[in-house]
Amino acid sequence: MKLRTALAGALGTAGAAVLGNRLLRRRAGELENPLPGVERTYRWRGMDISYTVAGDPNAPDMLLCHGIHAAGSTNEFEPIFERLAENYHVIAVDLPGFGRSDRPPLEYSARLYADFIREFAADVTESPIVVASSLTGSFAADAADDADFERLVLICPTAETGTERPWLRTLFRTPVVGTTLFTLLSSKPSIRYFYDRDGYYDSANIDEQQVSYGWQSAHQPGARYAPGSFAAGTLDPDPSFDLQTELAALETPTTLVWGRDAELVPLRDGRDLAEAADLDLVVIDYSTLLPHAEHPEKFVEYLAAELPHLEE
């Protein structure tokens, strides 16, 4: 009798979780494009990849690649997208597994993302300036080794997010437990906590639109697969990949942009990278991992100063 009661309770809990997850997905609705511009689709390895274009097609191409986290999408660049489009032909892409792009249950990896950035840039852009943030910065640096990039602009880049935990990726992929766990981690309070702890220097600068869009994005079908790989540490580049060494060996001019008060990827890391690879380092005060979102005017101003020949 006790066993039967326990099984009934477990089934009831699982059923409630499934129902709750379905209700949340229904509440989230269809994810709209957060950027003003022309939305297009790029077919890559069986996936439809969404990207948005704005600005003069004859201006220099600038490819924007968002960071990797549960709420990641092109919405990260919403504060600077229109500003950049005044001087560049801007292309912002939702990486595979994020935003309005397809999110199949793949085993996402650093190699997949580096290959994607390289091939997308070759097919859609012409000698672009590539702007990439956080872990995506290492993917872009890897791609640049065999790509025609005009320049790299890397915002708080990193190639290491912690100990690899493949069991966690497996857990995220389970239908009930994985979906429920991801639902908890991608709640609005959790997203706001991430922005408050690591994304923004001043919590008063957190845009509720960013939080709401991040929540909606994280509740699309298949949303847990790519972030699950990230949480498991399996999106980190191969251990043989050393960001300092890779950047030092690149012929592509590279600029680093850092929030002075970043803690997750501290400024000392940026200084070490800049010194070891002989790179320009731009430091933005009163900001952490998302200086381009928290201080968009300042970011665009500094970027224009770093790329004066492209403003002529």
C-alpha positions in Angstrom: 0.0 0.0 0.0 2.8 2.4 0.9 4.6 1.6 -2.4 1.4 2.2 -4.3 0.9 5.5 -2.5 4.4 6.6 -3.3 4.1 5.7 -6.9 0.8 7.5 -7.2 2.4 10.6 -5.6 5.4 10.4 -8.0 3.2 10.1 -11.0 1.1 13.0 -9.8 4.1 15.2 -9.3 5.4 14.3 -12.7 2.0 15.0 -14.3 1.8 18.4 -12.6 5.3 19.2 -13.8 4.4 18.3 -17.4 1.2 20.3 -17.2 3.0 23.3 -15.6 5.7 23.3 -18.3 3.1 23.2 -21.1 1.2 26.1 -19.5 4.4 28.1 -19.3 5.3 27.5 -23.0 1.7 28.5 -24.0 2.0 31.6 -21.9 5.3 32.5 -23.5 3.8 32.4 -26.9 5.7 32.9 -30.2 9.0 34.7 -29.8 9.0 38.0 -31.8 12.1 39.5 -33.4 13.4 42.1 -30.9 15.4 44.1 -33.5 14.3 46.7 -36.1 15.5 45.5 -39.5 14.9 42.9 -42.1 14.8 39.3 -40.7 16.2 36.5 -42.9 16.8 32.8 -42.6 20.1 30.9 -43.2 19.9 27.2 -43.7 22.7 25.4 -42.0 23.1 21.7 -41.3 19.4 21.1 -41.4 18.6 24.1 -39.1 16.9 27.4 -39.9 19.0 30.1 -38.4 17.4 33.5 -37.9 19.3 36.8 -38.4 18.4 40.4 -38.8 20.0 42.9 -41.1 20.0 46.8 -41.0 22.0 49.6 -42.3 23.5 50.6 -45.7 24.4 47.4 -47.6 27.4 49.3 -49.0 28.8 50.1 -45.5 31.3 47.8 -43.8 29.7 44.5 -42.6 29.4 44.0 -38.8 28.4 40.6 -37.5 27.0 40.6 -33.9 27.2 37.2 -32.0 25.5 37.1 -28.6 26.7 35.4 -25.5 25.8 31.9 -24.3 23.3 31.6 -21.3 19.8 30.5 -20.7 18.3 33.7 -22.0 20.8 34.3 -24.8 19.6 35.8 -28.1 20.1 38.8 -30.4 18.1 40.8 -27.9 21.5 41.3 -26.1 22.3 43.8 -28.9 19.0 45.7 -28.9 20.4 48.7 -27.1 23.2 49.3 -29.8 21.7 47.7 -32.9 20.2 50.9 -34.4 23.2 53.0 -33.4 25.6 50.7 -35.1 23.3 50.6 -38.2 24.0 54.3 -38.8 27.5 53.5 -39.9 27.7 49.8 -40.6 25.8 47.1 -42.4 24.8 45.2 -39.3 23.9 41.5 -39.1 22.8 40.1 -35.8 22.4 36.3 -35.6 20.6 34.0 -33.2 23.1 31.2 -32.7 21.9 27.6 -33.2 19.8 26.6 -30.2 18.9 30.2 -29.2 16.4 32.9 -29.9 14.4 32.5 -33.1 16.7 29.9 -34.6 16.0 26.2 -34.5 16.7 24.4 -31.3 17.1 20.7 -32.1 18.3 18.2 -29.4 21.9 18.2 -30.5 25.0 17.8 -28.5 26.1 21.4 -28.8 29.8 22.1 -28.7 32.4 24.8 -29.1 33.4 23.2 -32.4 29.8 23.5 -33.7 29.7 27.2 -32.9 33.1 28.0 -34.3 32.2 26.2 -37.5 28.8 28.0 -37.6 30.4 31.5 -37.2 33.0 30.8 -39.8 30.5 29.4 -42.4 27.8 31.9 -41.7 30.2 34.8 -42.1 31.6 33.4 -45.3 28.1 32.9 -46.8 26.2 36.0 -45.6 28.9 38.7 -45.0 31.9 40.2 -46.7 35.0 40.6 -44.5 33.0 41.5 -41.5 33.9 43.1 -38.2 32.8 40.4 -35.8 31.5 41.5 -32.4 31.2 38.6 -29.9 30.6 38.5 -26.2 31.7 36.1 -23.3 32.1 32.5 -24.3 31.1 33.2 -27.9 34.3 35.4 -28.1 36.4 32.2 -27.9 34.3 30.6 -30.7 34.8 33.7 -32.9 38.6 33.7 -32.2 38.7 30.0 -33.2 36.7 30.7 -36.4 39.0 33.7 -37.2 42.0 31.4 -37.7 40.5 30.3 -41.1 38.1 33.1 -42.0 38.2 36.5 -43.7 37.4 38.8 -40.8 38.2 42.5 -41.0 38.5 42.7 -37.2 37.4 41.0 -34.0 35.8 42.9 -31.1 35.6 40.6 -28.2 33.6 41.7 -25.1 34.8 40.0 -21.9 35.8 36.8 -23.8 36.5 33.6 -22.0 37.3 30.0 -22.9 36.6 28.4 -19.6 33.4 28.2 -17.6 34.3 25.6 -15.0 34.5 21.9 -14.5 32.9 19.7 -17.2 29.8 17.9 -15.9 28.4 15.8 -18.8 25.9 14.2 -16.5 24.2 17.6 -16.1 23.7 17.8 -19.9 22.1 14.4 -19.8 19.8 15.5 -17.0 18.7 18.6 -18.9 17.8 16.5 -21.9 15.3 14.3 -19.9 11.7 15.2 -20.8 10.2 15.9 -17.4 13.1 16.5 -14.9 15.2 18.4 -17.4 12.4 20.6 -18.5 11.4 21.3 -15.0 14.9 22.1 -13.9 15.5 24.4 -16.8 12.1 26.1 -16.1 13.3 26.9 -12.6 16.7 28.2 -13.8 15.1 30.3 -16.5 12.4 32.0 -14.4 12.2 35.7 -14.4 13.8 36.0 -10.9 16.7 33.7 -12.0 17.3 35.8 -15.2 17.1 39.0 -13.2 19.5 37.5 -10.7 22.0 36.7 -13.4 21.8 40.2 -14.8 22.1 41.7 -11.4 25.0 39.5 -10.3 27.1 39.4 -13.5 25.6 41.4 -16.3 25.0 44.9 -15.0 27.0 47.1 -12.6 23.8 49.0 -11.5 20.7 46.9 -11.1 18.6 50.0 -11.8 19.9 49.8 -15.4 18.4 46.4 -16.0 15.7 46.8 -18.6 12.6 44.8 -17.8 12.2 44.2 -21.5 15.5 42.3 -21.4 14.2 40.2 -18.6 10.8 39.5 -20.1 12.3 38.7 -23.5 14.9 36.4 -22.0 12.1 34.5 -20.1 10.0 34.2 -23.2 13.0 33.0 -25.2 13.9 30.4 -22.6 10.4 29.0 -22.8 10.4 28.1 -26.5 10.3 24.5 -27.6 13.8 23.0 -27.3 15.2 25.9 -25.3 16.9 23.8 -22.7 19.3 21.8 -25.0 22.0 24.4 -25.8 22.0 26.1 -22.4 22.1 22.6 -20.9 25.4 22.0 -22.7 26.6 25.3 -21.4 25.6 24.5 -17.8 27.4 21.2 -18.1 30.6 22.9 -19.2 30.7 21.0 -22.4 30.6 24.2 -24.6 34.1 25.1 -23.4 36.7 24.8 -26.2 39.0 21.7 -26.3 41.6 21.8 -23.4 44.3 22.3 -26.1 42.7 25.6 -27.0 44.4 28.5 -25.1 42.7 31.9 -25.7 45.9 33.8 -25.1 47.9 31.7 -27.6 45.1 31.8 -30.2 44.7 35.5 -30.1 48.5 36.1 -30.2 48.7 33.9 -33.3 45.9 35.6 -35.2 46.6 38.0 -38.0 43.1 39.5 -37.6 43.3 42.8 -35.7 41.5 42.4 -32.4 40.1 44.7 -29.8 39.1 43.6 -26.3 36.3 45.4 -24.5 35.9 45.0 -20.7 33.6 46.2 -18.0 35.9 47.5 -15.3 33.9 45.9 -12.5 33.4 42.5 -14.1 33.9 39.7 -11.5 33.0 36.5 -13.4 35.5 37.4 -16.1 37.6 40.0 -14.2 39.5 42.9 -15.8 42.8 41.3 -14.8 42.0 38.6 -17.3 41.5 41.2 -20.0 44.8 42.9 -19.1 46.6 39.6 -19.2 45.1 38.8 -22.6 45.9 42.2 -24.0 49.5 42.1 -22.8 50.2 38.5 -23.9 48.7 39.0 -27.3 49.6 42.7 -27.8 46.0 43.7 -28.2 44.1 47.0 -27.7 42.0 46.9 -24.5 39.0 49.3 -24.0 37.7 49.5 -20.5 34.2 50.8 -19.8 33.6 52.2 -16.3 30.7 51.2 -14.1 30.0 48.0 -16.1 30.5 44.3 -15.8 29.9 41.6 -18.5 27.4 43.6 -20.6 29.0 47.1 -21.1 27.3 47.3 -24.5 23.9 46.8 -23.0 24.4 48.9 -19.9 26.2 51.9 -21.6 25.3 51.6 -25.3 26.2 55.2 -26.2 29.6 54.9 -24.6 30.2 51.5 -26.2 29.4 52.7 -29.7 31.5 55.9 -29.1 34.5 53.8 -28.0 34.0 51.4 -30.9 34.0 54.2 -33.4 37.3 55.5 -31.9 38.8 52.1 -32.2 37.8 51.7 -35.9 38.4 55.2 -37.3 39.3 54.1 -40.8 35.9 52.5 -41.1 34.2 55.8 -40.3 35.7 57.6 -43.3 
